[in-house]
Amino acid sequence: MDILKKDHDFCYEKLFNRMHDGIVICSPSEDGNHFLIFDCNHSFEKMTGIKKTEFLDERFSEFFSEYKDTPLEKAMQDSYKTGKTIFVAPYYQDHETGGWRENQVIRLSDGRIAVLFSDASEKKEVEEKQIQDKELIATILDAVPDILGLLDKEYNVIRYNKKRYELFNVTPEEKNKKKCYELIGKSLPCRIRAVGKTIENKRP
């Protein structure tokens, strides 16, 4: 049994310290309102730039005061009390080893809490690029003096340009409630028109 336990501990430590995400294991105190740092992996040490020998057994939200009274601290408390895995939306840490982070909080079978710290920088870059692309498309469409619109195959309006909104006298929010043909007072799709033929034939 001792050999099996040693093998288990060795495999656990090897996996724990090879994970790319930072991991902190915390023990609950004061009925799960606070947490003492029990262990962490090498990735978390690298993220924080601090060796774990400096903060083991310290209260998590006091040693890492930037997390006090934050969604992460609340997620730790809620996960401990409910047993549910909780995800914390990406947030930005503005310090030397910071950047965009997101967390996953898990209550372990022994009652401790595991907090995963993932680098969300790439995800945020993609999201920001998508926002910029949408804004660029909107700017181009609104600059065109003709009436333009983007539709899906179900005749739902993705977007009109400014000229089209002015013609129909509707807001971007109002157009989401109707099909494109309903905005011009029709009850059925305009299949014999250019729009209908384009959608049916899947070509201009």
N, CA, C and O of each residue as an XYZ file, in Angstrom:
816
protein
N       0.818     -1.209      0.000
C       0.000      0.000      0.000
C       0.853      1.261      0.000
O       0.513      2.251     -0.648
N       1.966      1.218      0.733
C       2.850      2.382      0.765
C       3.417      2.669     -0.616
O       3.561      3.827     -1.009
N       3.747      1.584     -1.369
C       4.296      1.759     -2.716
C       3.255      2.386     -3.625
O       3.559      3.297     -4.396
N       1.994      1.882     -3.531
C       0.919      2.437     -4.355
C       0.684      3.904     -4.033
O       0.479      4.714     -4.938
N       0.714      4.255     -2.743
C       0.508      5.649     -2.345
C       1.629      6.538     -2.881
O       1.379      7.653     -3.338
N       2.865      6.040     -2.824
C       3.989      6.819     -3.336
C       3.855      7.033     -4.843
O       4.123      8.124     -5.345
N       3.433      5.974     -5.569
C       3.229      6.095     -7.016
C       2.132      7.116     -7.317
O       2.269      7.934     -8.226
N       1.025      7.060     -6.531
C      -0.079      7.994     -6.720
C       0.382      9.427     -6.476
O       0.091     10.322     -7.270
N       1.097      9.642     -5.384
C       1.581     10.979     -5.049
C       2.546     11.507     -6.097
O       2.529     12.694     -6.422
N       3.389     10.625     -6.628
C       4.363     11.027     -7.640
C       3.646     11.455     -8.917
O       3.968     12.489     -9.503
N       2.651     10.634     -9.353
C       1.901     10.949    -10.578
C       1.124     12.256    -10.415
O       1.075     13.079    -11.329
N       0.509     12.439     -9.224
C      -0.251     13.661     -8.949
C       0.646     14.887     -9.035
O       0.301     15.877     -9.680
N       1.801     14.812     -8.380
C       2.711     15.957     -8.363
C       3.243     16.252     -9.759
O       3.403     17.412    -10.138
N       3.515     15.197    -10.519
C       4.036     15.386    -11.875
C       2.996     16.074    -12.758
O       3.318     17.011    -13.488
N       1.741     15.603    -12.687
C       0.658     16.196    -13.470
C       0.373     17.617    -13.002
O       0.216     18.525    -13.818
N       0.308     17.808    -11.694
C       0.003     19.091    -11.072
C       0.968     20.166    -11.549
O       0.559     21.274    -11.897
N       2.255     19.828    -11.560
C       3.268     20.827    -11.881
C       3.552     20.968    -13.375
O       4.283     21.870    -13.785
N       2.976     20.076    -14.195
C       3.163     20.206    -15.636
C       1.999     20.910    -16.322
O       2.060     21.193    -17.519
N       0.942     21.193    -15.570
C      -0.204     21.873    -16.155
C       0.161     23.306    -16.533
O       0.865     24.005    -15.804
N      -0.340     23.717    -17.694
C      -0.051     25.070    -18.187
C      -0.781     26.128    -17.354
O      -0.243     27.204    -17.093
N      -2.013     25.809    -16.940
C      -2.781     26.754    -16.129
C      -2.220     26.812    -14.710
O      -1.732     25.816    -14.177
N      -2.299     27.997    -14.113
C      -1.910     28.117    -12.721
C      -2.994     27.512    -11.832
O      -4.183     27.683    -12.097
N      -2.590     26.812    -10.787
C      -3.551     26.191     -9.871
C      -3.168     26.519     -8.435
O      -2.004     26.420     -8.049
N      -4.163     26.907     -7.657
C      -3.972     27.131     -6.225
C      -4.967     26.252     -5.480
O      -6.156     26.249     -5.797
N      -4.486     25.512     -4.499
C      -5.350     24.709     -3.638
C      -5.464     25.432     -2.300
O      -4.459     25.776     -1.678
N      -6.692     25.656     -1.872
C      -6.911     26.387     -0.620
C      -7.767     25.566      0.345
O      -8.674     24.842     -0.065
N      -7.461     25.696      1.619
C      -8.248     25.056      2.673
C      -9.214     26.086      3.251
O      -8.809     27.213      3.538
N     -10.482     25.721      3.427
C     -11.458     26.676      3.967
C     -11.204     26.971      5.436
O     -10.740     26.115      6.189
N     -11.513     28.185      5.825
C     -11.463     28.571      7.239
C     -12.648     29.481      7.516
O     -13.215     30.075      6.599
N     -13.010     29.584      8.769
C     -14.140     30.435      9.176
C     -15.388     30.119      8.366
O     -16.019     31.004      7.789
N     -15.734     28.817      8.338
C     -16.948     28.336      7.650
C     -16.953     28.654      6.159
O     -18.008     28.888      5.570
N     -15.784     28.661      5.562
C     -15.708     28.876      4.114
C     -15.797     30.321      3.680
O     -15.984     30.602      2.496
N     -15.664     31.244      4.620
C     -15.665     32.665      4.260
C     -14.266     33.142      3.870
O     -14.108     34.140      3.167
N     -13.257     32.410      4.341
C     -11.875     32.718      3.989
C     -11.155     31.418      3.656
O     -11.632     30.330      3.977
N      -9.990     31.545      3.002
C      -9.275     30.354      2.555
C      -7.774     30.514      2.771
O      -7.192     31.556      2.469
N      -7.168     29.465      3.298
C      -5.732     29.442      3.519
C      -5.072     28.684      2.372
O      -5.553     27.627      1.963
N      -3.977     29.220      1.858
C      -3.306     28.608      0.720
C      -2.589     27.333      1.158
O      -1.695     27.364      2.003
N      -2.997     26.221      0.570
C      -2.441     24.918      0.921
C      -1.313     24.511     -0.029
O      -0.315     23.935      0.402
N      -1.472     24.809     -1.321
C      -0.461     24.425     -2.308
C      -0.727     25.171     -3.607
O      -1.808     25.728     -3.799
N       0.255     25.182     -4.493
C       0.086     25.743     -5.833
C       1.078     25.051     -6.752
O       2.021     24.411     -6.287
N       0.869     25.180     -8.050
C       1.805     24.558     -8.984
C       2.815     25.579     -9.510
O       2.751     26.764     -9.184
N       3.753     25.088    -10.334
C       4.822     25.953    -10.853
C       4.266     27.068    -11.738
O       4.798     28.178    -11.754
N       3.192     26.768    -12.474
C       2.623     27.780    -13.370
C       2.094     28.978    -12.596
O       2.225     30.117    -13.045
N       1.495     28.726    -11.428
C       0.989     29.845    -10.625
C       2.148     30.677    -10.076
O       2.067     31.904    -10.023
N       3.225     30.006     -9.670
C       4.407     30.734     -9.204
C       4.937     31.637    -10.318
O       5.345     32.775    -10.081
N       4.920     31.101    -11.535
C       5.415     31.880    -12.675
C       4.501     33.056    -12.964
O       4.973     34.149    -13.277
N       3.181     32.838    -12.861
C       2.215     33.920    -13.105
C       2.383     35.064    -12.120
O       2.307     36.235    -12.490
N       2.613     34.710    -10.856
C       2.692     35.738     -9.814
C       4.103     36.262     -9.602
O       4.301     37.352     -9.064
N       5.080     35.472    -10.033
C       6.473     35.855     -9.801
C       6.890     35.680     -8.351
O       7.869     36.280     -7.907
N       6.148     34.854     -7.606
C       6.424     34.645     -6.179
C       6.537     33.145     -5.905
O       5.721     32.362     -6.392
N       7.526     32.750     -5.142
C       7.680     31.355     -4.754
C       6.631     31.001     -3.696
O       6.304     31.805     -2.824
N       6.115     29.775     -3.802
C       5.022     29.395     -2.900
C       5.440     29.334     -1.434
O       4.594     29.414     -0.543
N       6.720     29.195     -1.185
C       7.181     29.173      0.207
C       6.868     30.483      0.919
O       6.847     30.540      2.149
N       6.622     31.547      0.132
C       6.334     32.854      0.717
C       4.872     33.017      1.127
O       4.549     33.887      1.936
N       3.987     32.189      0.576
C       2.573     32.417      0.887
C       1.797     31.176      1.343
O       0.596     31.277      1.598
N       2.437     30.023      1.452
C       1.728     28.849      1.959
C       1.213     29.111      3.375
O       1.912     29.682      4.211
N      -0.023     28.680      3.621
C      -0.716     28.859      4.908
C      -1.176     30.294      5.146
O      -1.758     30.593      6.189
N      -0.921     31.183      4.186
C      -1.419     32.553      4.313
C      -2.873     32.602      3.825
O      -3.301     31.765      3.031
N      -3.621     33.592      4.311
C      -4.993     33.776      3.833
C      -4.930     34.307      2.395
O      -4.268     35.307      2.122
N      -5.622     33.628      1.490
C      -5.526     33.943      0.062
C      -5.834     35.402     -0.247
O      -5.067     36.072     -0.939
N      -6.963     35.894      0.269
C      -7.394     37.248     -0.083
C      -6.611     38.341      0.633
O      -6.770     39.523      0.329
N      -5.764     37.946      1.586
C      -4.919     38.941      2.249
C      -3.544     39.002      1.596
O      -3.004     40.084      1.371
N      -2.979     37.826      1.292
C      -1.677     37.842      0.632
C      -1.816     38.371     -0.797
O      -1.005     39.181     -1.247
N      -2.845     37.908     -1.503
C      -3.138     38.420     -2.839
C      -4.337     39.373     -2.708
O      -5.465     39.041     -3.075
N      -4.055     40.549     -2.181
C      -5.123     41.487     -1.823
C      -5.917     41.987     -3.028
O      -7.026     42.494     -2.861
N      -5.371     41.856     -4.237
C      -6.105     42.295     -5.432
C      -7.362     41.462     -5.676
O      -8.228     41.845     -6.463
N      -7.454     40.312     -4.991
C      -8.628     39.450     -5.169
C      -9.664     39.619     -4.060
O     -10.719     38.985     -4.093
N      -9.373     40.458     -3.095
C     -10.321     40.668     -1.987
C     -11.569     41.391     -2.491
O     -11.481     42.369     -3.233
N     -12.735     40.888     -2.072
C     -14.030     41.475     -2.465
C     -14.194     41.523     -3.979
O     -14.686     42.516     -4.516
N     -13.792     40.476     -4.662
C     -13.917     40.376     -6.119
C     -14.800     39.186     -6.479
O     -15.104     38.361     -5.617
N     -15.218     39.087     -7.749
C     -15.992     37.907     -8.173
C     -15.265     36.592     -7.902
O     -15.911     35.571     -7.666
N     -13.929     36.601     -7.931
C     -13.195     35.367     -7.656
C     -13.374     34.934     -6.204
O     -13.636     33.761     -5.938
N     -13.237     35.863     -5.269
C     -13.398     35.507     -3.863
C     -14.809     34.996     -3.598
O     -14.989     34.032     -2.855
N     -15.805     35.632     -4.198
C     -17.195     35.179     -4.016
C     -17.389     33.795     -4.629
O     -18.101     32.963     -4.067
N     -16.756     33.543     -5.784
C     -16.872     32.239     -6.434
C     -16.283     31.143     -5.545
O     -16.824     30.039     -5.472
N     -15.183     31.449     -4.875
C     -14.568     30.483     -3.957
C     -15.522     30.161     -2.806
O     -15.687     28.999     -2.436
N     -16.137     31.184     -2.253
C     -17.079     30.985     -1.145
C     -18.302     30.185     -1.593
O     -18.752     29.274     -0.898
N     -18.837     30.543     -2.773
C     -20.032     29.858     -3.283
C     -19.732     28.412     -3.657
O     -20.543     27.523     -3.398
N     -18.578     28.173     -4.262
C     -18.217     26.815     -4.653
C     -18.062     25.918     -3.430
O     -18.483     24.761     -3.441
N     -17.461     26.455     -2.390
C     -17.289     25.676     -1.156
C     -18.639     25.321     -0.544
O     -18.837     24.199     -0.077
N     -19.559     26.270     -0.548
C     -20.854     26.054      0.110
C     -21.804     25.192     -0.714
O     -22.611     24.451     -0.152
N     -21.717     25.284     -2.052
C     -22.662     24.558     -2.912
C     -22.065     23.302     -3.540
O     -22.799     22.404     -3.952
N     -20.742     23.237     -3.614
C     -20.098     22.101     -4.271
C     -20.059     22.229     -5.782
O     -19.593     21.322     -6.471
N     -20.545     23.350     -6.304
C     -20.600     23.544     -7.751
C     -19.290     24.126     -8.284
O     -18.595     24.873     -7.596
N     -18.977     23.762     -9.527
C     -17.849     24.375    -10.222
C     -18.307     25.716    -10.778
O     -19.350     25.798    -11.428
N     -17.548     26.747    -10.530
C     -17.942     28.106    -10.923
C     -16.866     28.727    -11.811
O     -15.674     28.649    -11.514
N     -17.306     29.342    -12.898
C     -16.403     30.031    -13.817
C     -16.459     31.535    -13.556
O     -17.529     32.101    -13.335
N     -15.306     32.160    -13.584
C     -15.214     33.612    -13.391
C     -14.812     34.234    -14.723
O     -13.810     33.846    -15.324
N     -15.598     35.196    -15.176
C     -15.366     35.832    -16.477
C     -14.000     36.507    -16.521
O     -13.465     36.902    -15.486
N     -13.431     36.639    -17.734
C     -12.105     37.261    -17.877
C     -12.037     38.658    -17.258
O     -12.990     39.434    -17.338
N     -10.921     38.956    -16.655
C     -10.673     40.255    -16.055
C      -9.205     40.597    -16.282
O      -8.391     39.721    -16.572
N      -8.878     41.871    -16.149
C      -7.510     42.317    -16.436
C      -6.755     42.609    -15.151
O      -7.263     43.284    -14.255
N      -5.534     42.092    -15.074
C      -4.650     42.388    -13.944
C      -3.544     43.317    -14.431
O      -2.771     42.967    -15.323
N      -3.481     44.480    -13.847
C      -2.540     45.503    -14.306
C      -1.301     45.527    -13.426
O      -1.135     46.420    -12.595
N      -0.426     44.533    -13.618
C       0.872     44.564    -12.939
C       1.880     43.804    -13.802
O       1.536     43.304    -14.873
N       3.098     43.721    -13.339
C       4.203     43.202    -14.160
C       3.931     41.813    -14.729
O       4.232     41.559    -15.895
N       3.376     40.924    -13.937
C       3.096     39.569    -14.401
C       1.610     39.386    -14.720
O       1.109     38.263    -14.763
N       0.921     40.495    -14.940
C      -0.519     40.450    -15.161
C      -0.911     40.178    -16.597
O      -0.147     39.616    -17.382
N      -2.135     40.598    -16.917
C      -2.724     40.331    -18.224
C      -4.154     39.884    -18.013
O      -4.683     39.967    -16.904
N      -4.779     39.411    -19.078
C      -6.148     38.919    -18.981
C      -6.149     37.533    -18.348
O      -5.409     36.648    -18.778
N      -6.975     37.348    -17.333
C      -7.083     36.081    -16.623
C      -8.561     35.675    -16.555
O      -9.458     36.519    -16.566
N      -8.784     34.366    -16.484
C     -10.103     33.847    -16.154
C      -9.919     32.666    -15.214
O      -8.883     32.002    -15.229
N     -10.937     32.410    -14.395
C     -10.804     31.395    -13.357
C     -11.891     30.335    -13.433
O     -13.000     30.573    -13.911
N     -11.533     29.172    -12.949
C     -12.486     28.100    -12.719
C     -12.259     27.641    -11.285
O     -11.137     27.312    -10.900
N     -13.333     27.620    -10.496
C     -13.233     27.265     -9.081
C     -13.940     25.933     -8.859
O     -15.104     25.769     -9.227
N     -13.226     24.979     -8.251
C     -13.744     23.623     -8.072
C     -13.608     23.208     -6.612
O     -12.550     23.379     -6.007
N     -14.681     22.662     -6.052
C     -14.587     22.091     -4.712
C     -14.132     20.639     -4.840
O     -14.763     19.843     -5.536
N     -13.049     20.305     -4.175
C     -12.498     18.953     -4.226
C     -13.211     18.033     -3.235
O     -13.942     18.492     -2.357
N     -12.986     16.732     -3.390
C     -13.670     15.749     -2.546
C     -13.287     15.876     -1.070
O     -14.057     15.481     -0.194
N     -12.096     16.427     -0.791
C     -11.670     16.575      0.604
C     -12.127     17.902      1.218
O     -11.772     18.213      2.355
N     -12.919     18.691      0.461
C     -13.442     19.952      0.981
C     -12.598     21.164      0.640
O     -13.028     22.302      0.828
N     -11.394     20.921      0.136
C     -10.564     22.049     -0.277
C     -11.080     22.630     -1.599
O     -11.886     22.022     -2.302
N     -10.584     23.821     -1.900
C     -10.976     24.519     -3.131
C      -9.773     24.606     -4.067
O      -8.679     24.997     -3.660
N      -9.996     24.236     -5.328
C      -8.970     24.396     -6.361
C      -9.365     25.561     -7.252
O     -10.488     25.618     -7.753
N      -8.445     26.482     -7.445
C      -8.690     27.643     -8.303
C      -7.737     27.582     -9.485
O      -6.518     27.597     -9.312
N      -8.297     27.512    -10.685
C      -7.483     27.486    -11.905
C      -7.377     28.898    -12.471
O      -8.380     29.599    -12.608
N      -6.169     29.300    -12.795
C      -5.912     30.603    -13.409
C      -5.459     30.376    -14.849
O      -4.377     29.842    -15.091
N      -6.293     30.783    -15.797
C      -5.970     30.613    -17.213
C      -5.656     31.960    -17.846
O      -6.241     32.981    -17.485
N      -4.727     31.948    -18.792
C      -4.391     33.158    -19.539
C      -5.454     33.372    -20.610
O      -5.570     32.575    -21.542
N      -6.232     34.451    -20.479
C      -7.326     34.732    -21.409
C      -6.967     35.821    -22.407
O      -7.846     36.365    -23.075
N      -5.685     36.144    -22.513
C      -5.257     37.244    -23.388
C      -5.632     36.986    -24.845
O      -6.140     37.879    -25.523
N      -5.385     35.770    -25.329
C      -5.677     35.454    -26.726
C      -7.177     35.519    -26.999
O      -7.607     36.019    -28.039
N      -7.967     35.008    -26.056
C      -9.424     35.036    -26.213
C      -9.928     36.472    -26.282
O     -10.784     36.796    -27.106
N      -9.390     37.341    -25.407
C      -9.820     38.740    -25.410
C      -9.398     39.451    -26.686
O     -10.125     40.306    -27.193
N      -8.228     39.102    -27.207
C      -7.771     39.703    -28.462
C      -8.724     39.352    -29.600
O      -9.051     40.199    -30.431
N      -9.173     38.077    -29.630
C     -10.123     37.644    -30.662
C     -11.444     38.393    -30.513
O     -12.012     38.860    -31.501
N     -11.938     38.509    -29.269
C     -13.195     39.214    -29.022
C     -13.100     40.677    -29.442
O     -14.016     41.211    -30.068
N     -11.986     41.320    -29.095
C     -11.809     42.728    -29.449
C     -11.692     42.901    -30.961
O     -12.174     43.886    -31.520
N     -11.044     41.928    -31.620
C     -10.928     41.981    -33.083
C     -12.305     41.851    -33.723
O     -12.591     42.532    -34.708
N     -13.155     40.995    -33.186
C     -14.511     40.821    -33.710
C     -15.322     42.103    -33.546
O     -16.075     42.488    -34.440
N     -15.162     42.761    -32.395
C     -15.862     44.021    -32.165
C     -15.393     45.080    -33.156
O     -16.203     45.819    -33.715
N     -14.079     45.148    -33.368
C     -13.524     46.113    -34.314
C     -14.019     45.843    -35.735
O     -14.328     46.772    -36.481
N     -14.093     44.557    -36.101
C     -14.568     44.189    -37.440
C     -16.029     44.603    -37.634
O     -16.402     45.108    -38.693
N     -16.857     44.384    -36.598
C     -18.268     44.764    -36.678
C     -18.414     46.276    -36.824
O     -19.241     46.764    -37.594
N     -17.591     47.006    -36.065
C     -17.641     48.468    -36.136
C     -17.196     48.961    -37.513
O     -17.749     49.928    -38.037
N     -16.196     48.293    -38.098
C     -15.717     48.664    -39.423
C     -16.790     48.423    -40.474
O     -17.014     49.265    -41.344
N     -17.459     47.261    -40.393
C     -18.534     46.947    -41.346
C     -19.656     47.973    -41.230
O     -20.196     48.430    -42.237
N     -20.003     48.334    -39.990
C     -21.058     49.318    -39.768
C     -20.678     50.667    -40.362
O     -21.512     51.343    -40.964
N     -19.424     51.057    -40.192
C     -18.953     52.339    -40.726
C     -19.019     52.348    -42.248
O     -19.451     53.330    -42.851
N     -18.587     51.244    -42.871
C     -18.611     51.144    -44.340
C     -20.044     51.181    -44.858
O     -20.343     51.911    -45.803
N     -20.928     50.400    -44.249
C     -22.323     50.374    -44.685
C     -22.990     51.740    -44.561
O     -23.700     52.173    -45.469
N     -22.763     52.412    -43.448
C     -23.403     53.704    -43.218
C     -22.863     54.789    -44.135
O     -23.526     55.799    -44.370
N     -21.654     54.579    -44.654
C     -21.059     55.579    -45.553
C     -21.597     55.462    -46.975
O     -21.428     56.380    -47.778
N     -22.239     54.347    -47.292
C     -22.786     54.142    -48.642
C     -24.101     54.916    -48.776
O     -24.988     54.757    -47.938
N     -24.244     55.744    -49.803
C     -25.467     56.541    -49.958
C     -26.684     55.718    -50.381
O     -27.820     56.153    -50.194
N     -26.450     54.515    -50.957
C     -27.563     53.658    -51.363
C     -28.108     52.888    -50.166
O     -27.511     52.870    -49.090
N     -29.261     52.251    -50.383
C     -29.888     51.447    -49.342
C     -29.278     50.051    -49.357
O     -29.303     49.366    -50.380
N     -28.721     49.629    -48.203
C     -28.086     48.321    -48.106
C     -28.571     47.569    -46.876
O     -28.961     48.170    -45.876
N     -28.540     46.240    -46.968
C     -28.911     45.417    -45.815
C     -28.251     44.062    -45.878
O     -27.954     43.553    -46.959
N     -28.024     43.482    -44.724
C     -27.487     42.124    -44.625
C     -28.574     41.227    -44.047
O     -29.106     41.497    -42.970
N     -28.909     40.134    -44.785
C     -29.948     39.209    -44.356
C     -29.380     37.803    -44.230
O     -28.398     37.460    -44.889
N     -30.012     36.980    -43.368
C     -29.655     35.562    -43.365
C     -30.654     34.805    -44.238
O     -31.556     35.415    -44.812
N     -30.505     33.486    -44.346
C     -31.341     32.703    -45.260
C     -32.793     32.584    -44.800
O     -33.660     32.142    -45.553
N     -33.045     32.988    -43.543
C     -34.406     32.958    -43.013
C     -35.070     34.334    -43.113
O     -36.122     34.568    -42.518
N     -34.451     35.232    -43.863
C     -34.978     36.577    -44.072
C     -34.927     37.438    -42.810
O     -35.634     38.441    -42.706
N     -34.092     37.044    -41.859
C     -33.878     37.887    -40.690
C     -32.847     38.948    -41.028
O     -31.877     38.683    -41.738
N     -33.061     40.142    -40.517
C     -32.152     41.247    -40.800
C     -30.953     41.181    -39.851
O     -31.110     41.274    -38.634
N     -29.767     41.023    -40.415
C     -28.552     41.067    -39.609
C     -28.209     42.519    -39.323
O     -27.922     42.908    -38.191
N     -28.250     43.313    -40.402
C     -27.998     44.747    -40.239
C     -28.420     45.503    -41.478
O     -28.267     45.006    -42.594
N     -28.945     46.691    -41.297
C     -29.182     47.630    -42.387
C     -28.185     48.776    -42.244
O     -27.607     48.977    -41.175
N     -27.993     49.511    -43.306
C     -27.203     50.720    -43.159
C     -28.110     51.869    -42.715
O     -29.333     51.734    -42.665
N     -27.491     52.983    -42.401
C     -28.217     54.115    -41.831
C     -29.352     54.578    -42.742
O     -30.432     54.930    -42.269
N     -29.095     54.574    -44.063
C     -30.092     55.023    -45.034
C     -31.346     54.159    -44.973
O     -32.465     54.663    -45.070
N     -31.146     52.845    -44.811
C     -32.273     51.915    -44.767
C     -33.087     52.104    -43.492
O     -34.317     52.076    -43.533
N     -32.413     52.295    -42.366
C     -33.130     52.514    -41.110
C     -33.984     53.781    -41.196
O     -35.115     53.815    -40.709
N     -33.427     54.816    -41.820
C     -34.156     56.074    -41.966
C     -35.378     55.891    -42.856
O     -36.430     56.470    -42.586
N     -35.252     55.091    -43.918
C     -36.355     54.856    -44.843
C     -37.500     54.111    -44.156
O     -38.666     54.471    -44.318
N     -37.163     53.077    -43.392
C     -38.185     52.290    -42.706
C     -38.648     52.938    -41.405
O     -39.659     52.543    -40.824
N     -37.895     53.933    -40.961
C     -38.210     54.614    -39.711
C     -38.258     53.629    -38.540
O     -39.182     53.652    -37.727
N     -37.238     52.763    -38.476
C     -37.117     51.803    -37.374
C     -35.727     51.910    -36.770
O     -34.794     52.407    -37.401
N     -35.608     51.441    -35.552
C     -34.314     51.413    -34.867
C     -33.682     50.028    -35.061
O     -34.388     49.084    -35.418
N     -32.363     49.886    -34.833
C     -31.731     48.568    -34.930
C     -32.385     47.537    -34.003
O     -32.426     46.352    -34.332
N     -32.894     47.978    -32.851
C     -33.548     47.060    -31.916
C     -34.889     46.594    -32.467
O     -35.248     45.426    -32.319
N     -35.632     47.498    -33.101
C     -36.961     47.161    -33.631
C     -36.892     46.196    -34.801
O     -37.805     45.391    -34.983
N     -35.847     46.255    -35.590
C     -35.751     45.384    -36.769
C     -35.543     43.938    -36.358
O     -35.813     43.033    -37.148
N     -35.066     43.697    -35.136
C     -34.852     42.327    -34.675
C     -36.165     41.586    -34.444
O     -36.169     40.359    -34.349
N     -37.270     42.305    -34.354
C     -38.562     41.695    -34.051
C     -39.320     41.260    -35.306
O     -40.352     40.597    -35.204
N     -38.820     41.626    -36.487
C     -39.557     41.328    -37.723
C     -38.633     40.792    -38.809
O     -37.425     41.025    -38.794
N     -39.243     40.057    -39.765
C     -38.535     39.614    -40.956
C     -38.388     40.817    -41.874
O     -39.061     41.832    -41.693
N     -37.504     40.701    -42.860
C     -37.268     41.852    -43.742
C     -38.529     42.239    -44.516
O     -38.793     43.424    -44.719
N     -39.317     41.229    -44.955
C     -40.524     41.535    -45.725
C     -41.632     42.130    -44.853
O     -42.493     42.860    -45.345
N     -41.604     41.812    -43.551
C     -42.602     42.393    -42.648
C     -42.357     43.877    -42.441
O     -43.283     44.637    -42.154
N     -41.105     44.283    -42.588
C     -40.779     45.706    -42.424
C     -41.332     46.560    -43.556
O     -41.447     47.779    -43.431
N     -41.676     45.897    -44.676
C     -42.272     46.653    -45.797
C     -43.750     46.298    -45.955
O     -44.340     46.534    -47.010
N     -44.350     45.727    -44.896
C     -45.783     45.475    -44.899
C     -46.222     44.201    -45.592
O     -47.410     44.047    -45.875
N     -45.303     43.273    -45.880
C     -45.655     42.014    -46.532
C     -45.796     40.911    -45.496
O     -45.170     40.958    -44.436
N     -46.628     39.910    -45.811
C     -46.813     38.791    -44.897
C     -46.028     37.557    -45.322
O     -45.879     36.620    -44.538
N     -45.517     37.545    -46.567
C     -44.752     36.410    -47.075
C     -43.458     36.901    -47.704
O     -43.371     38.058    -48.114
N     -42.449     36.035    -47.785
C     -41.178     36.425    -48.407
C     -41.364     36.832    -49.864
O     -42.238     36.318    -50.561
N     -40.542     37.747    -50.301
C     -40.616     38.254    -51.671
C     -39.808     37.332    -52.591
O     -38.741     37.713    -53.072
N     -40.319     36.119    -52.833
C     -39.550     35.104    -53.552
C     -39.340     35.450    -55.028
O     -38.357     35.024    -55.634
N     -40.266     36.224    -55.604
C     -40.105     36.530    -57.025
C     -39.200     37.743    -57.235
O     -38.879     38.109    -58.366
N     -38.808     38.343    -56.148
C     -37.937     39.508    -56.255
C     -36.478     39.097    -56.156
O     -36.153     37.932    -55.924
N     -35.619     40.069    -56.335
C     -34.174     39.790    -56.346
C     -33.710     39.177    -55.030
O     -32.895     38.255    -55.027
N     -34.226     39.684    -53.914
C     -33.802     39.169    -52.609
C     -34.164     37.704    -52.476
O     -33.335     36.884    -52.082
N     -35.419     37.372    -52.809
C     -35.869     35.990    -52.697
C     -35.080     35.059    -53.601
O     -34.689     33.970    -53.181
N     -34.843     35.477    -54.838
C     -34.086     34.626    -55.769
C     -32.649     34.425    -55.300
O     -32.093     33.334    -55.422
N     -32.064     35.475    -54.770
C     -30.686     35.369    -54.272
C     -30.588     34.378    -53.135
O     -29.664     33.566    -53.089
N     -31.544     34.441    -52.211
C     -31.533     33.533    -51.070
C     -31.779     32.100    -51.515
O     -31.111     31.187    -51.029
N     -32.722     31.879    -52.430
C     -33.064     30.537    -52.884
C     -31.939     29.931    -53.721
O     -31.616     28.754    -53.559
N     -31.346     30.717    -54.606
C     -30.324     30.194    -55.510
C     -28.914     30.253    -54.932
O     -27.977     29.680    -55.488
N     -28.777     30.952    -53.809
C     -27.481     31.080    -53.123
C     -26.421     31.709    -54.015
O     -25.245     31.350    -53.955
N     -26.863     32.662    -54.849
C     -25.903     33.408    -55.668
C     -26.533     34.766    -56.023
O     -27.753     34.920    -55.980
N     -25.697     35.734    -56.367
C     -26.220     37.069    -56.687
C     -27.187     37.053    -57.864
O     -27.708     38.100    -58.249
